[in-house]
Amino acid sequence: MAMQGDDGGDKLSINPVFVRPGEATSYPKDRFPQEESLPSTAYQVVHDRAMLDGNARLNLATFVGTWMDDEAVRLYTEAFDKNMVDKDEYPATAEIESQCATMIADLWHAPDPDATIGTSTIGSSEAAMLGGLAMKRRWRHARTAAGKPVDKPNLVLSSAVQVCWEKFCNYFDVEPRFVPISHEHKVLDGFELEKYIDENTIGVVAIMGVTYTGMYEPVKKIAAKLDEIERDTGLDIPIHVDGASGGFIAPFCQPELEWDFRVDRVVSINTSGHKYGLVYPGLGWVVWRDKTVLPDDLVFYVSYLGGDMPTLALNFSRPGAQVLLQYYLFLRLGADGYQRVQQSCLDVAQHLASGIAAMAPFELWNDGSDIPVFAWYLKDGASKNWTLYDLADRLRLRGWLVPAYPMPDDLSGLTVQRIVVRNGLSRDLADQLLEEITSQVAFLDSLDGPMPRDGKTTPQFTH
Ligand SMILES: *Cc1c(COP(=O)(O)O)cnc(C)c1O
């Protein structure tokens, strides 16, 4: 990482096959090269280095899309150069962006999709920050109008939130109030919520698809608890739903579940176009219920076809191609296509979960029926000589990335292992993985002493 720069003297040697006459045979590793290279030489070096990145198909750790069809790739190459912020130069892309936001608002049952406001972002992280900022600003306006202090905003969220919410609180000076999870309350479900909420609470985050485990938080139940709190205290607390994954699963596969704008307290929702929206990395969405919940003083106006267009974003320039890819998929798949794709992921996830549940040492945390993601842990005393970290290492030797990590508070003593099923993990591949897990467990069980430790600390959860 650049922040920790090493000695800087290292050289990156170039395969002699690709060194052209007169060219250097190496590059400085992390210093700016002085001389030019031929494009083909530079290409080969970057190509070869990127090859070490591993096989995305076997990466069951990530939620992010790694495959699109040929027509999408063609569109992508036609649109590489589009800059989302240049609404005036790319008015068609800008119009498609706002149409996509409205389509998503409709998908999420906004009472009047045409009255919503939304934007694409670089991912759910930026989208979540914008949702959080709107709640913070709205709280501040109300407090200021009431002549009350505005120096101690807080946000109530599960201890299992994705790191983007910790960043939001840190970067924008909001006190995070983490509600711990437990075996009894596996997700934020409203239990003891009143203990965390006061007049300085800007909102509550509900997660549709907890990153650690894939479970949904019961948005309607949380809202009902907030109704009770309002009756008792007069505090009217809004909900932002982090639907990074579930935003593109629930509408298609659990249409009866009320988690979105059907719940009155939900003021805004974010999702990742590049997760189950099925687009290549670099796309998120955030939509507000209506224009009244997004304070106008957060909105900037850029010129657009001789007029003004509202924008709200942390970045200025950012790629526009992903927005076109999202629109392409909306047209190509429609609701039926999304339903088929997501349901097949759910089927594979539940097939894998039942296979793992059938193995003696394991206990499921959840079964992959919310988003196609599930986690499991070791039964008490199930293994004397190995841990889930050892199993993750053994699977990695065979190319499979199946991460193990500690749960957040109050369960930080519990290690789980998680599988994220994405489009492309077929039932056949899933069966091969189950066989691999079975044989690695047999190997680990056959050890007559503990697996050696390399003294490194155990991994932390990072995504
Ligand atoms: C992945 C994820 C995020 C962050 O999304 P990016 O699109 O990677 O920025 C936020 N919240 C949840 C629940 C997630 O799973």
The ligand as an SDF file (V2000), in Angstrom:
LIG
                    3D

 15 15  0  0  0  0  0  0  0  0999 V2000
  -21.4070   -4.2110    0.3120 C   0  0  0  0  0  0  0  0  0  0  0  0
  -22.2080   -3.4660    1.3050 C   0  0  0  0  0  0  0  0  0  0  0  0
  -22.0530   -2.0880    1.4540 C   0  0  0  0  0  0  0  0  0  0  0  0
  -21.0310   -1.3170    0.6790 C   0  0  0  0  0  0  0  0  0  0  0  0
  -21.3530   -1.3550   -0.6580 O   0  0  0  0  0  0  0  0  0  0  0  0
  -20.3560   -0.9260   -1.8440 P   0  0  0  0  0  0  0  0  0  0  0  0
  -21.2520   -0.9480   -3.0270 O   0  0  0  0  0  0  0  0  0  0  0  0
  -19.3000   -1.9810   -1.8740 O   0  0  0  0  0  0  0  0  0  0  0  0
  -19.8150    0.4280   -1.5280 O   0  0  0  0  0  0  0  0  0  0  0  0
  -22.8640   -1.4320    2.3450 C   0  0  0  0  0  0  0  0  0  0  0  0
  -23.7750   -2.0870    3.0760 N   0  0  0  0  0  0  0  0  0  0  0  0
  -23.9580   -3.4240    2.9610 C   0  0  0  0  0  0  0  0  0  0  0  0
  -25.0170   -4.1050    3.8050 C   0  0  0  0  0  0  0  0  0  0  0  0
  -23.1730   -4.1620    2.0830 C   0  0  0  0  0  0  0  0  0  0  0  0
  -23.3350   -5.4870    1.9800 O   0  0  0  0  0  0  0  0  0  0  0  0
  1  2  1  0
  2  3  1  0
  2 14  2  0
  3  4  1  0
  3 10  2  0
  4  5  1  0
  5  6  1  0
  6  7  2  0
  6  8  1  0
  6  9  1  0
 10 11  1  0
 11 12  2  0
 12 13  1  0
 12 14  1  0
 14 15  1  0
M  END
$$$$
